[in-house]
Amino acid sequence: MHDSTQGLPTQGLPTQGLSTQGLSTQRLKVAFVVHEFPVLSETFVINQAIGLLDRGCDVDILTTRLGDVDKVHPDVEKYNLLAHTHVLPSVPQNYVKRIARGLGIVVRHGRQQGVEIMRSLNPFTRGIRALSLWSLCTVVAARDWASYDIIHCQFGNLGFYGEVLRDFSPATKLVVMFRGFDISQQVKREGDRLYRSLFSQADLFLTNCEFFRQRLLAMGAPPERTKVHYSGLDSAKFPLALRHYDSDSDGPIRIASTGRLVEKKGFEYCIRAIAQLTKTYPHLSYQIMGDGPLREQLSALILELGLTETVQLLGWCDEAEIVQVLARSHLFIAPSVTSAEGNQDAPINVLKEAMALGLPVVSTTHGGIPELVEHDVSGLLVPERDSSAIAQALTKLIEQPERWLDMGKAGRAYVETHYDLNNLNDRLIEVYQMLIDGEGEDSLPTRSQFSPIQG
């Protein structure tokens, strides 16, 4: 197998404390296809990869580009994931260069790979990717990554790589996961027929919430092969601490948020809500953990609203730092909005982390979030882009601190029940094995069966 990570660290995988629960009947070889790796914010890829490794699988990560290898999640080093990471060659953006590469592929490899080359040029199965020569330019690279039991594409638009990879190993099962922008922003930009060819070729489609599953079904995905598989959380890393507040001894009410500083996360509306609240509650503290392209714009807004003593942009924080900040916070806000490009969120991990820690939360009726936060039980939900509604929800919680304990308990219980990482990784292996054993679509889990995978 071609290795595009020559020179990267080659520390051994851990051999102690591996889980045997849910271990498959054979040693599965699994390839994750991702846009970029490593990425600190995409812990869902790391969580699944190490979960499969702990259960005896062989896991490779095929990425279209290498991320920052100098700043990685601790588990990337612990499990030596960079040694199992391979970079897929890029396809030229310039069409003339793409034609030149395509002609070279046909001349050099046409005799040995004629069948795969013809498939790559078939517009009935490859659609626009055949006409644009994208599939043809991917063929030779795909030959080097063809010996897997499962190819698991971690975003919907990566399923097109999966199609080409699978051409060299027809017995390989193709699983395609949809997580957010791929079923919202990209569909808005490219149209509802974007994944039509993929629907007839992949073996299983997964979404990380029912909201996105329904959207995928509306686009023509086969219902019997379209399931929900949540992104899990290791609750042990987020110890429960039920919140209370004593105005005489606890000082300012501390509110927190976590996320990239991008439009979809809606932090502008939180900052404006805090400006409204400080008129009644001058002793508030609001900390935002994260970084991104809107940092300068949000800093200017904080200055404009006179909140420099109240609102802090903490920048990028690692998992330990996030837990530390949240542990001393009283309330959490996740004000996700639909971006101008149509990008939407599933039940986001930062909300799960806050709820696991026992924080009452305020969030929005956006995307898959109402599947995680039950309004008036584990938190409060408000409309998107409504600063006044956020301020009113926070006011309600500030004035009713006696409700925090029950909300914290409810949030923790829901996360443990529905988003337990170990259960989800166990079930993922079972589903892989069902696909390999050819048990048929009727054997895949449904809502009536015990499983975080639903359909």
PAKOLNU-564772 format. One line per field, with one value per residue (C-alpha): residue number from 1; residue in one letter; x, y, z. Coordinates in nm, 3 decimals. Layout:
PAKOLNU-564772
pos = c(NUM, ...)
code = c(A, ...)
c1 = c(X, ...)
c2 = c(Y, ...)
c3 = c(Z, ...)
//
This chain:
PAKOLNU-564772
pos = c(1, 2, 3, 4, 5, 6, 7, 8, 9, 10, 11, 12, 13, 14, 15, 16, 17, 18, 19, 20, 21, 22, 23, 24, 25, 26, 27, 28, 29, 30, 31, 32, 33, 34, 35, 36, 37, 38, 39, 40, 41, 42, 43, 44, 45, 46, 47, 48, 49, 50, 51, 52, 53, 54, 55, 56, 57, 58, 59, 60, 61, 62, 63, 64, 65, 66, 67, 68, 69, 70, 71, 72, 73, 74, 75, 76, 77, 78, 79, 80, 81, 82, 83, 84, 85, 86, 87, 88, 89, 90, 91, 92, 93, 94, 95, 96, 97, 98, 99, 100, 101, 102, 103, 104, 105, 106, 107, 108, 109, 110, 111, 112, 113, 114, 115, 116, 117, 118, 119, 120, 121, 122, 123, 124, 125, 126, 127, 128, 129, 130, 131, 132, 133, 134, 135, 136, 137, 138, 139, 140, 141, 142, 143, 144, 145, 146, 147, 148, 149, 150, 151, 152, 153, 154, 155, 156, 157, 158, 159, 160, 161, 162, 163, 164, 165, 166, 167, 168, 169, 170, 171, 172, 173, 174, 175, 176, 177, 178, 179, 180, 181, 182, 183, 184, 185, 186, 187, 188, 189, 190, 191, 192, 193, 194, 195, 196, 197, 198, 199, 200, 201, 202, 203, 204, 205, 206, 207, 208, 209, 210, 211, 212, 213, 214, 215, 216, 217, 218, 219, 220, 221, 222, 223, 224, 225, 226, 227, 228, 229, 230, 231, 232, 233, 234, 235, 236, 237, 238, 239, 240, 241, 242, 243, 244, 245, 246, 247, 248, 249, 250, 251, 252, 253, 254, 255, 256, 257, 258, 259, 260, 261, 262, 263, 264, 265, 266, 267, 268, 269, 270, 271, 272, 273, 274, 275, 276, 277, 278, 279, 280, 281, 282, 283, 284, 285, 286, 287, 288, 289, 290, 291, 292, 293, 294, 295, 296, 297, 298, 299, 300, 301, 302, 303, 304, 305, 306, 307, 308, 309, 310, 311, 312, 313, 314, 315, 316, 317, 318, 319, 320, 321, 322, 323, 324, 325, 326, 327, 328, 329, 330, 331, 332, 333, 334, 335, 336, 337, 338, 339, 340, 341, 342, 343, 344, 345, 346, 347, 348, 349, 350, 351, 352, 353, 354, 355, 356, 357, 358, 359, 360, 361, 362, 363, 364, 365, 366, 367, 368, 369, 370, 371, 372, 373, 374, 375, 376, 377, 378, 379, 380, 381, 382, 383, 384, 385, 386, 387, 388, 389, 390, 391, 392, 393, 394, 395, 396, 397, 398, 399, 400, 401, 402, 403, 404, 405, 406, 407, 408, 409, 410, 411, 412, 413, 414, 415, 416, 417, 418, 419, 420, 421, 422, 423, 424, 425, 426, 427, 428, 429, 430, 431, 432, 433, 434, 435, 436, 437, 438, 439, 440, 441, 442, 443, 444, 445, 446, 447, 448, 449, 450, 451, 452, 453, 454, 455)
code = c(M, H, D, S, T, Q, G, L, P, T, Q, G, L, P, T, Q, G, L, S, T, Q, G, L, S, T, Q, R, L, K, V, A, F, V, V, H, E, F, P, V, L, S, E, T, F, V, I, N, Q, A, I, G, L, L, D, R, G, C, D, V, D, I, L, T, T, R, L, G, D, V, D, K, V, H, P, D, V, E, K, Y, N, L, L, A, H, T, H, V, L, P, S, V, P, Q, N, Y, V, K, R, I, A, R, G, L, G, I, V, V, R, H, G, R, Q, Q, G, V, E, I, M, R, S, L, N, P, F, T, R, G, I, R, A, L, S, L, W, S, L, C, T, V, V, A, A, R, D, W, A, S, Y, D, I, I, H, C, Q, F, G, N, L, G, F, Y, G, E, V, L, R, D, F, S, P, A, T, K, L, V, V, M, F, R, G, F, D, I, S, Q, Q, V, K, R, E, G, D, R, L, Y, R, S, L, F, S, Q, A, D, L, F, L, T, N, C, E, F, F, R, Q, R, L, L, A, M, G, A, P, P, E, R, T, K, V, H, Y, S, G, L, D, S, A, K, F, P, L, A, L, R, H, Y, D, S, D, S, D, G, P, I, R, I, A, S, T, G, R, L, V, E, K, K, G, F, E, Y, C, I, R, A, I, A, Q, L, T, K, T, Y, P, H, L, S, Y, Q, I, M, G, D, G, P, L, R, E, Q, L, S, A, L, I, L, E, L, G, L, T, E, T, V, Q, L, L, G, W, C, D, E, A, E, I, V, Q, V, L, A, R, S, H, L, F, I, A, P, S, V, T, S, A, E, G, N, Q, D, A, P, I, N, V, L, K, E, A, M, A, L, G, L, P, V, V, S, T, T, H, G, G, I, P, E, L, V, E, H, D, V, S, G, L, L, V, P, E, R, D, S, S, A, I, A, Q, A, L, T, K, L, I, E, Q, P, E, R, W, L, D, M, G, K, A, G, R, A, Y, V, E, T, H, Y, D, L, N, N, L, N, D, R, L, I, E, V, Y, Q, M, L, I, D, G, E, G, E, D, S, L, P, T, R, S, Q, F, S, P, I, Q, G)
c1 = c(0.000, 0.128, 0.212, 0.196, 0.306, 0.669, 0.868, 0.571, 0.597, 0.578, 0.504, 0.334, -0.037, -0.145, -0.203, -0.337, -0.699, -0.857, -1.233, -1.365, -1.731, -1.885, -1.572, -1.645, -1.605, -1.318, -1.044, -1.197, -0.991, -1.155, -1.067, -1.199, -1.212, -1.192, -1.138, -0.849, -0.663, -0.564, -0.815, -0.857, -1.225, -1.323, -1.304, -1.579, -1.327, -1.073, -1.337, -1.453, -1.102, -0.969, -1.295, -1.243, -0.875, -0.968, -1.206, -0.941, -0.990, -0.721, -0.794, -0.643, -0.733, -0.739, -0.742, -0.759, -0.513, -0.288, -0.373, -0.145, 0.065, 0.235, -0.088, -0.292, -0.540, -0.360, -0.523, -0.366, -0.027, -0.137, -0.272, -0.010, -0.282, -0.048, 0.135, -0.197, -0.282, -0.244, -0.295, -0.504, -0.351, -0.534, -0.720, -0.613, -0.860, -0.751, -0.949, -0.669, -0.432, -0.705, -0.737, -0.361, -0.352, -0.647, -0.480, -0.163, -0.360, -0.527, -0.194, 0.001, -0.263, -0.530, -0.422, -0.406, -0.695, -0.918, -1.234, -1.192, -1.105, -1.421, -1.630, -1.479, -1.591, -1.950, -2.181, -2.473, -2.292, -2.046, -2.253, -2.077, -1.762, -1.726, -1.778, -1.537, -1.277, -1.260, -1.322, -1.064, -0.800, -0.875, -0.850, -0.476, -0.460, -0.756, -0.569, -0.330, -0.610, -0.824, -0.791, -1.049, -1.357, -1.524, -1.473, -1.639, -1.665, -1.705, -1.890, -2.145, -1.944, -1.654, -1.876, -1.759, -1.408, -1.560, -1.720, -1.385, -1.199, -1.457, -1.411, -1.089, -1.247, -1.614, -1.651, -1.571, -1.875, -1.924, -2.065, -2.133, -2.194, -2.371, -2.289, -2.397, -2.263, -2.271, -2.649, -2.727, -2.486, -2.354, -2.700, -2.822, -2.528, -2.535, -2.898, -3.106, -2.973, -2.617, -2.609, -2.846, -2.578, -2.440, -2.781, -2.772, -2.416, -2.337, -2.432, -2.534, -2.602, -2.568, -2.670, -2.591, -2.951, -3.305, -3.334, -3.066, -3.200, -3.536, -3.363, -3.163, -3.479, -3.647, -3.356, -3.415, -3.199, -3.324, -3.506, -3.398, -3.030, -3.052, -3.002, -2.920, -2.592, -2.516, -2.173, -2.080, -1.924, -1.708, -1.898, -1.620, -1.412, -1.689, -1.764, -2.110, -2.123, -2.478, -2.506, -2.644, -2.610, -2.584, -2.572, -2.408, -2.109, -2.077, -1.984, -2.082, -2.298, -2.060, -2.190, -1.987, -1.992, -1.765, -1.722, -1.551, -1.598, -1.803, -2.149, -2.319, -2.235, -2.433, -2.208, -2.302, -2.651, -2.516, -2.299, -2.594, -2.806, -2.541, -2.547, -2.918, -2.872, -2.602, -2.858, -3.030, -2.744, -2.423, -2.209, -2.208, -1.915, -1.939, -1.650, -1.632, -1.385, -1.283, -1.124, -1.202, -1.246, -1.499, -1.272, -1.187, -1.551, -1.671, -1.396, -1.515, -1.875, -1.769, -1.587, -1.881, -2.127, -1.899, -1.855, -1.478, -1.500, -1.784, -1.715, -1.389, -1.278, -1.050, -0.925, -0.867, -0.883, -0.799, -1.034, -0.884, -0.909, -1.270, -1.364, -1.189, -1.381, -1.715, -1.663, -1.666, -1.951, -2.317, -2.491, -2.405, -2.523, -2.507, -2.690, -2.649, -2.805, -2.848, -2.569, -2.623, -2.482, -2.735, -2.495, -2.669, -2.574, -2.661, -2.678, -2.340, -2.076, -2.021, -2.382, -2.335, -2.022, -2.197, -2.499, -2.275, -2.113, -2.456, -2.489, -2.836, -2.820, -2.976, -2.978, -3.184, -3.455, -3.201, -3.115, -3.084, -3.043, -3.404, -3.326, -3.067, -3.208, -3.558, -3.714, -3.785, -3.640, -3.264, -3.252, -3.435, -3.470, -3.521, -3.556, -3.247, -3.089, -3.301, -3.088, -3.391, -3.512, -3.167, -3.167, -3.515, -3.413, -3.102, -3.308, -3.548, -3.263, -3.088, -3.408, -3.485, -3.155, -3.353, -3.427, -3.062, -3.018, -3.304, -3.201, -2.845, -2.958, -3.188, -2.916, -2.658, -2.903, -3.000, -2.640, -2.548, -2.848, -2.835, -2.478, -2.258, -1.944, -1.875, -2.226, -2.211, -1.875, -1.994, -2.298, -2.096, -1.887, -2.203, -2.341, -2.014, -2.029, -2.392, -2.295, -1.998, -2.198, -2.464, -2.747, -2.954, -3.113, -3.389, -3.128, -2.998, -3.117, -3.443, -3.596, -3.761, -3.427, -3.175, -2.936, -2.826, -2.852, -3.205, -3.397)
c2 = c(0.000, 0.345, 0.555, 0.933, 1.001, 0.899, 1.066, 1.105, 0.961, 0.581, 0.512, 0.182, 0.147, 0.097, -0.264, -0.221, -0.196, -0.270, -0.328, -0.667, -0.571, -0.571, -0.727, -0.850, -1.213, -1.118, -0.857, -0.586, -0.360, -0.019, 0.296, 0.635, 0.890, 1.247, 1.598, 1.682, 1.501, 1.570, 1.843, 1.937, 2.024, 1.692, 1.468, 1.246, 1.098, 1.033, 0.888, 0.639, 0.551, 0.470, 0.293, 0.057, 0.010, -0.078, -0.340, -0.512, -0.348, -0.223, 0.142, 0.366, 0.730, 0.848, 1.226, 1.474, 1.699, 1.673, 1.897, 2.057, 1.766, 1.988, 2.052, 1.736, 1.578, 1.365, 1.046, 1.103, 1.057, 0.790, 0.568, 0.667, 0.764, 0.965, 0.644, 0.515, 0.834, 0.851, 1.156, 1.111, 1.294, 1.612, 1.656, 1.962, 2.249, 2.368, 2.171, 2.174, 2.019, 1.771, 1.663, 1.623, 1.408, 1.201, 1.132, 1.030, 0.787, 0.628, 0.590, 0.452, 0.245, 0.171, -0.189, -0.286, -0.074, -0.050, -0.161, 0.088, 0.368, 0.301, 0.305, 0.638, 0.785, 0.654, 0.955, 0.727, 0.607, 0.890, 1.185, 1.519, 1.367, 1.158, 1.453, 1.670, 1.387, 1.401, 1.027, 0.946, 1.156, 0.967, 0.616, 0.554, 0.677, 0.458, 0.148, 0.187, 0.182, -0.111, -0.384, -0.296, -0.467, -0.130, 0.211, 0.465, 0.812, 1.057, 1.322, 1.276, 1.442, 1.205, 0.919, 0.993, 0.894, 0.580, 0.490, 0.500, 0.320, 0.044, -0.016, -0.199, -0.414, -0.490, -0.695, -0.390, -0.235, 0.139, 0.340, 0.712, 0.946, 1.283, 1.533, 1.888, 2.109, 1.813, 1.778, 2.149, 2.405, 2.184, 2.070, 2.429, 2.516, 2.213, 2.097, 1.807, 1.565, 1.592, 1.244, 1.066, 0.837, 0.761, 0.643, 0.346, 0.240, 0.274, -0.005, 0.213, 0.582, 0.724, 1.064, 1.209, 1.314, 1.244, 1.596, 1.519, 1.168, 1.312, 1.556, 1.272, 1.066, 1.363, 1.369, 1.006, 0.803, 0.444, 0.430, 0.074, 0.177, 0.517, 0.520, 0.756, 0.703, 0.971, 1.119, 0.989, 1.134, 0.976, 1.109, 0.995, 1.287, 1.530, 1.471, 1.572, 1.872, 1.992, 2.370, 2.600, 2.972, 3.179, 3.550, 3.623, 3.390, 3.284, 3.617, 3.691, 3.452, 3.280, 3.194, 3.007, 2.903, 2.685, 2.675, 2.808, 3.180, 3.143, 3.262, 2.926, 2.934, 3.256, 3.419, 3.768, 3.713, 3.592, 3.900, 4.126, 3.931, 3.979, 4.354, 4.351, 4.146, 4.367, 4.646, 4.435, 4.209, 4.412, 4.141, 3.882, 3.700, 3.551, 3.347, 3.214, 2.934, 2.902, 3.085, 3.154, 3.411, 3.623, 3.691, 4.046, 4.125, 3.990, 4.177, 4.500, 4.424, 4.365, 4.700, 4.877, 4.746, 4.836, 4.473, 4.446, 4.377, 4.126, 3.921, 3.736, 3.563, 3.294, 3.162, 2.799, 2.567, 2.199, 1.948, 1.985, 2.364, 2.345, 2.117, 2.354, 2.659, 2.478, 2.331, 2.680, 2.809, 2.825, 2.833, 2.745, 2.896, 2.738, 2.980, 2.796, 2.958, 2.864, 3.045, 3.255, 2.962, 2.724, 2.547, 2.382, 2.190, 1.848, 1.795, 1.957, 1.803, 2.119, 2.097, 1.731, 1.820, 2.099, 1.879, 1.593, 1.835, 1.924, 2.272, 2.408, 2.517, 2.770, 2.684, 2.733, 2.547, 2.478, 2.167, 1.859, 2.046, 1.987, 1.613, 1.672, 1.954, 1.903, 2.246, 2.337, 2.004, 2.003, 2.359, 2.630, 2.660, 2.991, 3.096, 3.154, 3.502, 3.640, 3.819, 3.927, 3.566, 3.455, 3.735, 3.634, 3.267, 3.358, 3.590, 3.305, 3.078, 3.347, 3.422, 3.053, 2.896, 2.633, 2.471, 2.427, 2.103, 1.920, 2.055, 1.940, 1.592, 1.565, 1.676, 1.434, 1.143, 1.212, 1.229, 0.909, 0.724, 0.836, 0.948, 0.703, 0.662, 0.302, 0.187, 0.371, 0.221, -0.127, -0.085, 0.050, -0.269, -0.480, -0.292, -0.332, -0.706, -0.729, -0.566, -0.800, -1.109, -1.009, -1.039, -0.803, -0.464, -0.603, -0.703, -0.349, -0.190, -0.002, 0.224, -0.075, -0.245, -0.153, 0.066, 0.426, 0.359, 0.435, 0.424)
c3 = c(0.000, -0.091, 0.218, 0.174, 0.532, 0.501, 0.776, 1.013, 1.368, 1.393, 1.759, 1.837, 1.904, 2.266, 2.363, 2.716, 2.821, 2.484, 2.479, 2.375, 2.393, 2.047, 1.892, 1.540, 1.433, 1.201, 1.203, 0.990, 0.766, 0.758, 0.566, 0.674, 0.393, 0.525, 0.390, 0.623, 0.897, 1.166, 1.258, 1.624, 1.584, 1.421, 1.725, 1.581, 1.334, 1.610, 1.843, 1.582, 1.467, 1.813, 1.900, 1.608, 1.693, 2.051, 1.913, 1.706, 1.366, 1.132, 1.048, 0.783, 0.729, 0.366, 0.352, 0.067, 0.255, 0.556, 0.850, 1.108, 1.237, 1.496, 1.688, 1.726, 1.963, 2.228, 2.097, 1.755, 1.918, 2.165, 1.887, 1.630, 1.383, 1.161, 1.069, 0.935, 0.745, 0.366, 0.147, -0.167, -0.466, -0.558, -0.888, -1.093, -1.080, -1.422, -1.681, -1.941, -1.687, -1.595, -1.959, -1.981, -1.671, -1.793, -2.128, -1.949, -1.730, -2.033, -2.217, -1.920, -1.746, -2.004, -2.060, -1.692, -1.568, -1.872, -1.690, -1.408, -1.652, -1.854, -1.536, -1.438, -1.772, -1.752, -1.696, -1.601, -1.288, -1.224, -1.345, -1.367, -1.218, -1.534, -1.766, -1.567, -1.572, -1.191, -1.161, -1.427, -1.250, -0.927, -1.073, -1.047, -0.687, -0.597, -0.708, -0.414, -0.154, -0.256, 0.005, 0.271, 0.410, 0.472, 0.314, 0.542, 0.388, 0.676, 0.471, 0.195, -0.080, -0.008, -0.120, -0.473, -0.370, -0.221, -0.553, -0.732, -0.453, -0.454, -0.829, -0.746, -0.476, -0.552, -0.232, -0.020, 0.148, 0.103, 0.396, 0.350, 0.646, 0.621, 0.895, 0.813, 0.535, 0.294, 0.329, 0.373, 0.225, -0.054, -0.158, -0.168, -0.393, -0.625, -0.618, -0.486, -0.749, -0.616, -0.459, -0.698, -0.849, -0.503, -0.379, -0.617, -0.533, -0.162, 0.077, 0.372, 0.435, 0.786, 0.918, 1.259, 1.330, 1.214, 1.074, 0.814, 0.753, 0.650, 0.417, 0.260, 0.210, 0.041, -0.204, -0.300, -0.062, -0.016, 0.322, 0.398, 0.366, 0.535, 0.914, 1.199, 1.383, 1.640, 1.706, 2.047, 2.359, 2.628, 2.930, 3.162, 3.034, 3.139, 3.509, 3.625, 3.860, 3.923, 3.923, 4.187, 4.251, 4.564, 4.484, 4.820, 4.769, 4.405, 4.248, 3.886, 3.688, 3.447, 3.100, 2.835, 2.469, 2.257, 1.880, 1.572, 1.518, 1.200, 1.102, 1.162, 1.533, 1.586, 1.848, 1.735, 1.875, 2.210, 2.246, 2.169, 2.420, 2.689, 2.616, 2.693, 3.010, 3.159, 3.195, 3.461, 3.569, 3.548, 3.707, 3.429, 3.272, 2.922, 2.779, 2.422, 2.352, 1.989, 1.701, 1.339, 1.063, 1.255, 1.553, 1.447, 1.368, 1.703, 1.890, 1.725, 1.828, 2.190, 2.189, 2.024, 2.285, 2.576, 2.686, 2.709, 3.084, 3.041, 2.726, 2.662, 2.342, 2.484, 2.149, 2.071, 2.375, 2.399, 2.559, 2.908, 2.891, 2.772, 3.062, 3.304, 3.180, 3.168, 3.515, 3.666, 3.448, 3.545, 3.206, 2.845, 2.514, 2.167, 1.935, 1.599, 1.292, 0.926, 0.743, 0.433, 0.230, 0.389, 0.629, 0.926, 1.238, 1.373, 1.753, 1.814, 2.038, 2.241, 2.362, 2.455, 2.651, 2.841, 2.916, 3.031, 3.276, 3.418, 3.267, 3.186, 2.821, 2.588, 2.219, 1.903, 1.714, 1.444, 1.242, 1.465, 1.795, 1.914, 1.901, 2.176, 2.390, 2.524, 2.570, 2.933, 3.051, 2.987, 2.860, 2.667, 2.289, 2.109, 1.744, 1.532, 1.511, 1.796, 2.054, 2.255, 2.281, 2.400, 2.659, 2.779, 2.809, 3.007, 3.227, 3.301, 3.406, 3.609, 3.799, 3.857, 3.973, 4.161, 3.822, 3.731, 3.924, 3.748, 3.409, 3.466, 3.567, 3.263, 3.022, 3.161, 3.153, 2.792, 2.673, 2.858, 2.715, 2.353, 2.283, 2.472, 2.263, 2.364, 2.274, 1.943, 1.849, 1.946, 1.726, 1.435, 1.431, 1.439, 1.141, 0.950, 1.018, 0.903, 0.574, 0.524, 0.616, 0.365, 0.614, 0.399, 0.445, 0.667, 0.926, 0.970, 1.295, 1.319, 1.584, 1.752, 1.818, 2.087, 1.898, 1.863, 1.488, 1.381, 1.058)
//
